[in-house]
Amino acid sequence: MKRISSPLKKSVFEKSGATAGLSSSVFPGVSPHTAGQASSGTLFQRTVRAVALDVDGVLTDGAFIWGPNGEEFKSFSFHDVMGISLARKSGLIFALISGEASPLVDRFARKMGITDVHKGCTDKAAALEDFAARHGLSLEEVCFIGDDVNDLAAFAIAGLAVAPGDAHPKAKQAADYVAQAGGGRGAVREILDRLMDGSPFSEKK
């Protein structure tokens, strides 16, 4: 699989003795969660304990509306809201890492009970490292979901890098897995359901 070359990038997947034809029961849906990828008939798996999310283009569809008095409006998906709520209850830790400094990021974080929030972030890889260190995690235990070129450095060091189905082509090329759903249209829920169910992540097309 094509990845961004980086001296910081460690081996992400550990080869198991299982085959890709095994059912998802190979991966029990309990914390820590396992993520696998079917490739050449062999199942690869790793542990995911935390998920860091970009906001615009991941939790939203990337669009925004300005009101006549400078108000900013964004649309979020209740499917993603439910997915994050269920995943937090199952033990996953969350962070929001956004290049924007919008107060809507804080509002979403408060709604979801997410306390790790990086706004106006120009170095998402550093933010990801800080998030992992704060919780005593290795970067290999962190999934990062992003959608554009400013997410590539974080993709390079995350244990599992995921892009929504409508992400920028360079983000999709660098990701370990590309969701079928688009940003703000259930992509986050799709990934969280797979992590909680223990479903293998099929090879990126």
HURA-V91768 format. One record per pair of residues at least 4 apart in sequence whose C-alpha atoms are under 7 Angstrom apart, sorted by sequence separation. I is the first residue (numbers start at 1). GAP is how many residues later the second one is. D is the distance in Angstrom with one decimal. If there is no record, write none. Layout:
i->(I:I)
gap->(GAP:GAP)
d->(D:D)
This chain:
i->(22:29:38:39:54:55:56:57:66:67:77:78:79:80:81:82:83:84:85:86:87:88:103:104:105:106:107:108:109:110:123:124:125:126:127:128:129:130:131:132:133:137:147:151:152:153:154:163:167:168:169:170:171:181:182:183:186:187:188:189:190:191:192:193:194:195:38:55:56:57:66:67:87:88:109:132:146:167:181:182:194:37:38:56:66:109:132:155:172:181:27:36:37:65:66:132:180:36:37:64:65:163:179:36:64:65:118:163:35:36:64:129:34:35:63:144:34:35:163:34:35:162:165:33:34:60:144:161:162:163:164:165:32:33:60:143:161:162:163:164:165:32:33:60:142:143:144:145:146:147:160:161:162:163:164:165:166:32:59:142:143:144:145:146:147:164:165:166:20:101:139:140:141:142:143:144:145:164:95:100:101:139:140:148:152:164:94:96:97:98:99:100:139:147:148:155:20:95:96:97:98:99:147:149:19:20:94:95:96:97:98:99:149:19:20:98:99:148:164:18:19:97:147:177:18:128:178:16:85:97:124:177:15:16:125:176:15:16:124:125:14:15:124:13:14:13:14:13:55:50:51:52:53:54:55:49:50:51:52:53:54:55:49:50:51:52:53:54:52:31:30:31:31:58:58:57:50:51:52:53:54:49:50:51:52:53:54:48:49:50:51:52:53:47:48:48:87:58:80:83:77:79:76:77:80:77:80:83:87:79:61:60:61:59:60:61:58:59:57:58:57:12:59:9:12:9:8:6:4:35:34:33:38:33:35:37:38:34:36:37:38:39:33:35:36:37:38:30:35:37:29:29:28:29:4:28:3:27:2:27:24:24:24)
gap->(4:4:4:4:4:4:4:4:4:4:4:4:4:4:4:4:4:4:4:4:4:4:4:4:4:4:4:4:4:4:4:4:4:4:4:4:4:4:4:4:4:4:4:4:4:4:4:4:4:4:4:4:4:4:4:4:4:4:4:4:4:4:4:4:4:4:5:5:5:5:5:5:5:5:5:5:5:5:5:5:5:6:6:6:6:6:6:6:6:6:7:7:7:7:7:7:7:8:8:8:8:8:8:9:9:9:9:9:10:10:10:10:11:11:11:11:12:12:12:13:13:13:13:14:14:14:14:14:14:14:14:14:15:15:15:15:15:15:15:15:15:16:16:16:16:16:16:16:16:16:16:16:16:16:16:16:16:17:17:17:17:17:17:17:17:17:17:17:18:18:18:18:18:18:18:18:18:18:19:19:19:19:19:19:19:19:20:20:20:20:20:20:20:20:20:20:21:21:21:21:21:21:21:21:22:22:22:22:22:22:22:22:22:23:23:23:23:23:23:24:24:24:24:24:25:26:26:27:27:27:27:27:28:28:28:28:29:29:29:29:30:30:30:31:31:32:32:33:41:42:42:42:42:42:42:43:43:43:43:43:43:43:44:44:44:44:44:44:45:59:60:60:61:88:89:90:91:91:91:91:91:92:92:92:92:92:92:93:93:93:93:93:93:94:94:95:105:106:106:106:107:107:108:108:108:109:109:109:109:110:122:123:123:124:124:124:125:125:126:126:127:128:129:147:147:148:149:150:152:160:161:162:162:163:163:163:163:164:164:164:164:164:165:165:165:165:165:166:166:166:167:168:169:169:170:170:171:171:172:172:174:175:176)
d->(6.9:6.4:5.9:6.6:5.9:4.9:5.2:4.8:5.8:4.7:6.4:6.1:6.2:6.1:6.2:6.1:6.0:6.0:6.4:6.3:6.5:5.0:6.4:6.1:6.2:6.1:6.3:6.3:5.8:6.3:6.5:6.0:6.2:6.2:6.2:6.2:6.1:6.0:6.6:6.1:5.9:6.3:6.7:6.2:6.2:6.9:6.1:6.1:6.3:6.4:6.1:6.2:6.1:6.0:6.6:5.6:6.1:6.4:6.2:5.9:6.4:6.3:6.1:5.9:5.7:6.6:4.9:6.4:6.7:4.0:5.4:6.3:5.6:6.3:4.8:4.8:5.6:6.2:5.7:5.4:4.9:5.9:6.5:4.8:4.7:6.8:6.2:5.1:6.1:4.6:6.1:6.4:5.2:5.6:6.4:6.1:7.0:5.0:6.6:6.7:5.0:6.4:5.9:4.0:5.6:6.7:6.9:5.7:5.4:6.4:5.1:6.9:6.2:5.4:6.8:6.6:5.3:6.3:6.0:4.5:6.7:5.2:5.8:5.5:5.8:6.9:6.1:5.0:5.9:6.6:5.8:5.0:6.2:5.1:5.7:6.0:5.2:5.0:4.9:4.9:4.9:6.2:6.3:5.2:5.8:5.8:6.3:6.0:6.5:5.4:6.3:6.7:5.7:6.2:6.9:5.3:5.0:5.3:6.0:5.4:4.5:5.1:4.7:5.4:6.3:6.2:4.7:6.7:5.4:4.9:6.6:5.9:5.7:6.6:5.8:6.2:5.6:5.0:6.4:5.8:4.4:5.4:3.6:6.3:6.6:5.4:6.2:6.4:6.2:6.1:6.0:4.5:5.7:4.5:5.2:6.8:5.5:4.7:4.9:4.7:5.0:4.5:6.0:6.5:6.1:5.5:7.0:5.8:6.1:6.3:6.1:4.5:6.1:4.9:4.9:5.7:6.1:5.3:5.5:6.9:5.1:6.8:5.7:6.9:5.8:6.7:6.3:6.2:6.7:6.7:6.6:5.4:6.7:5.9:5.4:6.9:4.8:6.8:6.9:4.1:5.7:6.6:5.6:5.6:5.6:5.5:6.2:5.5:6.8:5.1:6.2:5.6:6.2:6.0:7.0:5.4:4.5:5.0:4.5:4.9:5.0:5.6:6.5:5.8:6.5:5.8:5.9:5.2:6.7:6.2:6.5:5.4:6.9:6.3:6.4:6.0:6.5:5.6:6.2:6.0:6.2:5.4:4.8:4.7:4.8:5.1:5.3:4.5:6.1:6.2:5.8:6.4:6.6:5.7:5.6:6.5:6.7:6.6:5.6:4.9:5.5:5.8:5.6:6.1:5.6:6.5:4.7:6.2:6.9:6.1:4.7:5.5:4.5:5.8:3.7:7.0:4.1:4.6:4.9:5.8:6.7:6.2:7.0:6.0:5.4:5.0:6.1:6.4:5.7:6.1:6.4:5.9:6.8:6.4:6.5:5.4:6.6:5.9:4.4:4.5:5.1:5.9:6.8:6.0:5.3:5.2:5.6:6.8:6.7:6.0:4.8:4.8:7.0:5.3:6.0:5.7:5.1:4.4:6.6:6.9:5.7:4.9:6.8)
